[in-house]
Amino acid sequence: MRTSFKRRGAVIGRLLRLAIAVVVLVAAYVAFNTWRHSSRQLDVPAVTPVAVDGPAAAAHLAEAVRARTVSSAADAQLNADQFRQLHAMLEARYPKAHAVLQREQVGDFALLYTWKGSDPSLKPVMLMAHQDVVPIAPGTEGDWTQPPFDGVVKDGMVWGRGAWDDKGNLISQMEAIELLAASGFKPRRTIHLAFGADEEVGGERGAKQIAALLKSRGERLDFVIDEGLLITEGVLPGLTKPAALIGVAEKGFLSVQLKVGATPGHSSMPPPHGQSAIAMMSATLKRLDDDQLPAGIRGVAQEMFATLAPEMQGFSRVALSNLWLFGPLVQKQLEASASSNAMLRTTTALTIVQAGNKDNVLPGRAEATVNFRLLPGDTIASVTAHVEDAAKAAAPNGKFELSRLPGSSEASPVSPTQSASYQLINKTVRELFPGTVVAPGLMIGATDSRHMIEIADHVYRFSPVRAKPEDLPRFHGTNERITEANLVELIRFYHRLVQQAAGA
């Protein structure tokens, strides 16, 4: 008996030593793997930025904000006088730019500017921004520190709708061209500035028509840079440095409308369980909401985290450098946040439901709209099939009609980070924003740049607007603003980017 206990004890001891050895080896490999993931940041010297008249630039942006250029999908002529006011302001404030640029009005109010390069063998580059803004949410006007369309410059900031989205970029680009023209700069490569007037409602009348016009002329763009991701500070856990995320891809857009019919009747005699129009639609929507499309740290998200990991502190660095071990834990944490969850999957959003009009009548029809933002790799066809499968499984007796609403677009191609154009943007950020970490990212919203995909080698969505966590609700929200100092940084960024992209 004693011999048996000794043998058991010896076996347990060996297993315990083996377990300890495995833990030590895993810990050693994790430490080594964390150490060997060295920084991917470009090592470039800071440059002396161009001198910019900050107060004058802020005054120009404030003047642009005063033009109430709210766009409408249904009425192309809405606020026509305000768009004309903005056009006149640009001509008056940027005379040197207008002397070197060819200006074309495309469609109703979109603007295409062209600065002809001396070398026709070089593909043009395009800077994009948009003139239009979203309306103020009814009832929130009094919540603004400064009236949203007064264009007030106060406390070192330009306040108002459009100051950030997207007149800040538009004015910065014009300021940069004005400075270049005044200095006698002669571009070798053609530069386009494309300013749509209906980006907030789809860009069909603006950017899409500009792209069609350039295509008809046989133009092929080297790269496009449009609004998009930002320079964030304090947004990413474990990262103490500012992070400039350059959008190398954009999610697709799909809204699916579902309709299901049933026999109408009096509420006192309802049909068997689950067979009313509302019940069948509710079951389908619940299934879509419960059975989300799969998430994963892959593609753009994987490259972003691989780039950021060496710049992080503490456990964040260890976990992101060892996704082979910590991947499930990291993914679970990312899925818990709406913004990071959107980077990992095609999202499902239940947005509109309509059924019934009287409390004692069973409706003969229920309708719902579900919006999807497509991750690169998913397609409109595959997501539509996912909706059809959900309806069949949740309500097999239902006779559903499914249709795609206008405005659908596939997810964009992914522009490679190894390309010369990405590295040029990367270099420009590192030169002008020393200490800022640069990484690729995924744009989860839609921009006008998607209309340029067919005529451009690469498309990027980035502007160096600085944003802290408390600033993010200002986007399309109350108290939109940008600091004068940040506006100056935007001007210097576009000035340097054009200088390097189109110079000798």
N, C-alpha and C positions, 0 to 999 in steps of 0.2 A: 504493500500500500504506500509506504513511504517512498519507495522507488518511483511509483506512478506519479505521486505529487511532485517529486523532484523533476521528472521528465516534463510534466506539464509546466512547471515553473520555468524550466529551461526554454521550452518552446515559446512561452509568453515573453520571456526576456529577449529571445532572438527577434520575435515579431516587433516588440517595442523598440529595440535598437534599429531594426529595419525601418520602422515608421519614422523614427527620429532622423535617420539618415536621409530618407526620402524628403522629409520636410526641409532639412538643411540644404539638400541639393536643389530643391525647387526654389528656396529662398535665395540661394547663391545665383541660380540662373536668372531669377527675376531681377536681382540687383545688377547682374552683368548686362542683361538685356536692356534695362533702364539706362545704364551708363553708356552702352554702345549706340543708343539712339541719339546721335549728336545733332546739333542745331542745323537746320536747313536754311537759315537766314542768309541773304546776300550780305557780304561784307563790303560795303561801299562807303566812301567818305561823305560826310555831309557837305552840301554845297551852300554857297552864299545865295540866298533867295533874292529874286528881283524886288526892287523897291515898289511898294504898293501904297496908294493913298487910301487908307482904310476908311476914314470918315466919308470920303467921296463915294467909294464903292458902296458903303452902307446906305448912303442917301439914294443912290441909284436903285438899289434893291428895294428900299422902302417905297420909292416911286412906282416900281413895278408891282409891288403888293397892292397898291391902291387901285390898280386895274382889276375889276372884279370878274376875272375870266373863268367863271364857273361854266363847265361844259355840260352838254346834254346829249344823250344818245338819240333822243327822238327829234330834237330841234337843232339843226346845224347852225341856225342863225341866232340862237340864244346868246345874249350879251355880245352881239356883233360889234357894237360901239366900243365895248371894253377891250376887245382884242385889237381893234384898230388903234385905240389909245395906246396900248402896249407897243404896237409896231412903230407908231410915231415916236414914242419915247426912246426906243432902241436906235432909231435913225438919228435923233437929236443928240443923244448922249454918247454915241460911238461913231463920230464922223470919220476918224482915220480907218477904223475897221470897215466901214461902209465904202470907203474909197478903194480898198483892195479886194473886197468881197463882191462876188456876183450874188444878187439877192433875187430869189424866185418865190412867189407865193403859190403854194400847191394846194389844190382843193379850195376850201373856204378860207382858212386862216393859218394853215401850216406854213412854216418858213424853211426854205433850204438855202443856205449860204455856201458858196464855193470860193475857196482861195486857190487859184490855179497854181500848180507846181511847175517847176522848170523841166522836170524829167518825166515825160509821159510813160516811161517804162516802169515806174514805181506805182504800185497800187495805192489808191487814196486811203486815208483813214477818216473816220467819222466820229465827231463828238455829238452826243445827243442830250437833249433836255426837253421839257414840255412846258408850254405856256399856261395850260389850263390847271384849275385847282378844284378840289372837292368843295361842296357847300358846307356851311356851318350847320351842325345838328340843331334842329328847331328847339328852342327853349334853353339853349346853352349860351346864347350870345352874352348874357350878363356874367357868365363865369370867366370871361377873358379878362386878364389883367389890363390889356390894351385892346380897344375895339379891333376886330379881326381884319378889317380892310382899311384901317387908318394909316398903316405903314409907319408906325412910330419907331424911332430910334431912341432907346432909353436904357440906361444902366449897362451900356456896352453891348446891347443886343438890338437886332432888328426883329420887331414883333409883327405877326400877322400871317394870315392864310397864304401859303405858298413860299414863305421865307425859307423853309426847309425843302418842301415838296411842291414844285421843283424849280422855282424861280431863282433860288440860291445858286444852283448849278448853271442855269441859263445866263444869269448876270455875270457869274464868275468866268464863264467861257468867253463872253463878249468883252469883259475887262481884259482878259488875257490876250485876245486877238488885238484889241486896241493898243496894248503895250507893245506887242510884237510889231505891229504896223508902224507905230511911232518910232521904234528903234531901227527901222529899215530892214527888218528881217525879210528874207526872200525864201519861201519854201521850195525845196526840191520836189517834195511829194505833195500832191493835192490834198487839201484839207476841206472836209465838209462839216458844216454845222447843221443839224436837223432838229428843228423845234416844232414838234407836233402841237396841235391845239385840242385834241380830244383823247389824250392818253388815259385819262381817268374813266373813260367810257369805252375803251377798247382800241382806239387808234386807227379805226377803219378809214376815216376821212383824212388823216394826217400822215402818220409814219408809214402806213401801208401804201398810200399813194406815192409818197416820196420814194419808197423802195421800188415800186413799179416804174416810176419815171427813170430812175437810175438804171434799172434793168433794161429798159427800152433803149438806153444809150450805150448798152454793152459794158457798163462799169462793173468792176469786181473790187470790193473793198478788202484791204489788208486786215484791218480790225475795226471794231466799233466799241466805244465805251459809252455806257448810259448810266442813269441813276441805278442804285441798287444797294448793295451792302455798304457798311460804314466802318469808321474807326470806333470801336467800342472800348469802353473803359469800365472795368468792374462788372462786366456782364458774364464773363466766363469764369466759373469757379476754378481756383488754383492758378490763375494767370494774373499777375500783378502789373504786367506791362500792357500798354494799349495794343489792340489787335485790329489790323486792317484786313478785313475779309474781302477778297476779290471774287465776285460771283462769276464762276466759270460755266454755270448752267442755270437754267430757269425751269421751274416746274411747269407742267402743262395744266390746262384748264378744261374742265368738263362739267356741265350741269345737265343732269338727266331728269326728265319729267316723267313721273309715273301716274297712270290713271287706272282705276279699277272700278268696274261697275257691279251693281247688285240690284236686287228687286226692291224698289222703294215701298214704303208702307207705313202703317201706324205704329208708334212706339210701344203700344200695348200688346202687340203681337210680333215680337222680334224673331228673326230667323234662328236656326240652331247655332250653338256656340261657335264663334269664329267665322261666321259666314256673312256678316254685314260688311258693307263697303269700308266702314271705319275700322272694323276689327281686322280685316285682311290687310289694309294699308298699314295699320299700326304694327301688326306682326312682321310685315316686310321691313318697315323702318327700324324696328327693334333688332331684327336680324342683321341688317346692314350696320347698325351702330355697334352691336356686340361683336360681329365677325369682321373686324377691321382688316384691311389688306396688310400683308406681313411687313414687319419692320426689320431693319438690319443695319449694322454699321458697315456699309459697303460704298463703293463708288466715291462720290465727292466727299461724303461725310468721313469715310475712312482716310482719305488723303488729307483732309483738313485736320483731323485729330492727330495723324502721324506727324504733321508739320508743327502743330501746336505743342505736342507732348514734351519735347525737349526744353521748351520755354516755361514749363509749368513748375510749380512747387509742390512738395509733399506727396500725398497719396495720389493726387490727380495725375502727376507725372508717372508714377509707378503703374497706375491702372491703365492709362492710355498707351503706355509703352509695352504693355503685356496683355493685349486684348485676348490672346489665346487662352489666358487664365481668367481675366476679370471681365471679359466681354459681356457675359450675361448680366453681371451686376451693373456695369456701366450702361448697358442698353436699358435696363429697368429704370435707372435714374433718369436717363434722357427721355424715355417715354412718359415720365411723370410730369414733364414740363411741356406746355403747348408748343412753344417755339422750337425746342430741340426735338420733340416728337415729329414735327413737320419735316425735319431734315432726314428722317429715317424711313418714311413710308409715304405712300399715296394716301392722303388724308380724306376722310369721309365727313361731310358736314350736312346735317339735316337742316335745310334753310326755310322751306315754305311748305305748309300743310293747309289744305282747304277741303272742307266737307260739311254739309248740312247748313240749314238756315232757320230751323225751327225746332224747339225743344221736344216736340211730340211727333216728329216726322223722321222716319229712317231715310237718310239720303240714298239716292240711286247711284251716286258717284263720289269717289274720294280722289283727290289729287295731291301730289307731293313733289317737291323738287329737292334733289340731293346734289350737292356740289362736291366735286373731287379735284384735288390738286395733284397732278400726276408726277411721280418720281421718275427721273430718267431710267428707262428700262421697262416701265409700264406703258401701255398704249391705250388710246381711246377704245379700241376694239376689245382689249382684255378687260378693261374696267366695266364696259357695257355688259359684257358676258357675265361678270361678277354680279351685277345688279339683277340680270335675268335669272341667274341661278338662285339668288336670295329670294326673289319673289316666288319662284316655283317651289322652293323648299318651305317657305313660311306660310304660304297660302296656296296649296296645290289646286284648290277649286276656283281660284280667282282668275278672271279673264283680264289680264293686265295689258295696257298699252304703254309702250316705252318709246320716248323720243329724246333726241339730243337737242338742247336749246342752242340758239346761235351763239357764236363766239368761242367755240371749242378750239383748242390748240394742243398739239402733242408737246410733250416735254422737249426742251431744246437739246441739241447735241452738246457734249461737254467739250469746252475749249481746253486743250492740253496746257498744263503748267510748264511744259518744256519748250513751248513756242517762244519765239523772239518777242512777240507782242506782249505776252504775259510777263516775261522777264523785264521788259521795258517799263511796264506799269509798276512791277515789284521794285525795280531799281529807283524809279521816281519817288515812290513812297519812302523808301529807306533813306534817300538823299535828303528829303525835305522834312521827314518826321523821324529823326534819330531815336533809336530805342524802340520803335514800333515794330511789332511782330507782324509779318505778312503771311497770309495763308489763303488757299482757295476756299470758296464757300458755295453754298447752293442758295440761289434766290428763290424764296418760296412764293412771292407774289408775281404778278405779271407786269412787264414793262414794254414800252414801245420797241425796244431792241429786238423783240421776237420777230418783228416784221422784216428785219434786215438779215435774218439767218440765211435766206436763199442767195443773197448777193455778197456775203462776207465770209472770209476765211475763218475768222474768230470773232466772238462777241463776248464782251465783259460787262458786268453790272456792278459798278463801284463808284462812289464819290467819297472824298475824305471829310465827310461831315462827322464831327465828334459827337458821340452819344453815350451817356451814362444810363443806368437802369431807370432813373427817374425821368429821363428825356423821352423814352420810347413811347409812352402814351400820347405825347404831343403829335406824333405822326398821324395825320388825318383827325387829330383830336383838338382839345382846347389848349390855348396858349402856345401855338406853334411859334418857333423863334429860332434864330441862329445868332451866335455871337459875332461881333465885328472881327474879332481876332481869328475865328474859324473861317469867316468869309475871305479874309486875306489869305489864309492857307489854301483855300480852294482855288483862288486866282493863281497863286504861285504854282500849285499842282498842274493846272491846265497849261499854264505858260511853259513850264519845264517839259511837260509831256509833248506838246506840239513842237517845241524847240528841238527835242531829241528825235521825235518821230519823223519830222519833215525837214530838219536841218541838214547841213553838209555831213 
